[in-house]
Amino acid sequence: MRGIIVFLLLWTAIVAPAQQLLTLDEAVALALGQHPEIKAAMAELEVAEGLRKTAFSLPNPAIFAESPTGRFYTIGISQSLEFPGVYFSRSAELKASESVADANLQITRQALIREVSLAFAEARYSASMQQCLMAQDSIMTTITAIARRQSEAGSIDALSLTRAGLVSGEVHREWLSMKVKAVAAMHRLTHSFLDSSGVYAVEVYGDNFRSAATIRMEGRSSLESLAERQSVLAASRVTTARYRMWPGLMLGYLNQGDRNAGAFYGWQAGITIPLWWWQYSGQLQAARAGREAAAFRQEAVAMEVHMVKQQLLERYRQALADMEYYKQTALPASRSLAEQSARFFESGQIDLLEHLGNMREVREVHERFIAAAYALDVTAAELEYIQN
């Protein structure tokens, strides 16, 4: 009996020889290296980098043939240019757009890390519960066998035997159900984020448990950085729209004199007049509204991040306190209760029903410990995402 109870209190990973014991860092590295969301975000960054080359893009020149005197044809060319400030502001706008794409890539990375961390925590929780219930199922099977022998010897009544069988059957059912959930949780982790051809296992929650996530509180979050860069982009669009209201330039060449006239007299220069002012004023109005919206959005994101961060910090501190209680008090007390109950039951000092009640309390303590460890992992993953 004591050997079975010791087995209940051993919290180590159950890993088949063909399985690879997976850590959270390894899972994150595998996901970041192959997940299509990361590849898509990197491709979008390449798009922004390519568009920066178009900052000084010009309209195609017009080449035409004309007979200025009616006696011969000559070839002419015309090139229109926007106001020079447009090109410089457009360069700043595309640089800001590239910065936004880079921030989006960082957020995509953090979001993927969060999803992997949550899936990893779920797999770890399911594996821990499966091991706990498997050990409890083994114990209850042994207790039921002892109860059957005592019933045959007339030491206990039929009610106690029925109660033992009922509890044992319920624990066995819960173990089989959790076994299916553990397989499903590991399947979601591996097939959604990792190499589906690999066979992995995770370490279960034990006395030496520490959250797999890493909390770094320095610096600003990627969400705040993205909102700030979007504000810079919106401001650069206002500058571009304002410069486009200025006259542009037009250069060209066409020989309008005799065939042998000097080339100097064929040059043309002029300006383009932004006569259709309503389209330019509409673009400027839209850009200003976009700048204002981006500023409000940046302020809202900062407020949201601060509020969520404070809530998560409170939950994180509570989860740490819960873990400290279970590791320092509840788990040692449950071990003592399990050992004493087994010893008293074997010596006949307590009856079967009381022993079953004690073992149920031991099981509940370990299940609450697993739930607290899972809550700490989940809170740490959420806090790491909102901060970093």
Secondary structure as GFF3:
##gff-version 3
##sequence-region A 1 388
A	DSSP	alpha_helix	2	8	.	.	.	ID=ss1
A	DSSP	beta_strand	20	22	.	.	.	ID=ss2
A	DSSP	alpha_helix	24	34	.	.	.	ID=ss3
A	DSSP	alpha_helix	36	51	.	.	.	ID=ss4
A	DSSP	three_ten_helix	52	54	.	.	.	ID=ss5
A	DSSP	beta_strand	62	66	.	.	.	ID=ss6
A	DSSP	beta_strand	74	81	.	.	.	ID=ss7
A	DSSP	alpha_helix	84	152	.	.	.	ID=ss8
A	DSSP	alpha_helix	158	193	.	.	.	ID=ss9
A	DSSP	beta_strand	200	202	.	.	.	ID=ss10
A	DSSP	alpha_helix	222	243	.	.	.	ID=ss11
A	DSSP	beta_strand	248	253	.	.	.	ID=ss12
A	DSSP	three_ten_helix	263	266	.	.	.	ID=ss13
A	DSSP	beta_strand	267	272	.	.	.	ID=ss14
A	DSSP	alpha_helix	277	325	.	.	.	ID=ss15
A	DSSP	pi_helix	326	330	.	.	.	ID=ss16
A	DSSP	alpha_helix	331	347	.	.	.	ID=ss17
A	DSSP	alpha_helix	352	387	.	.	.	ID=ss18
###
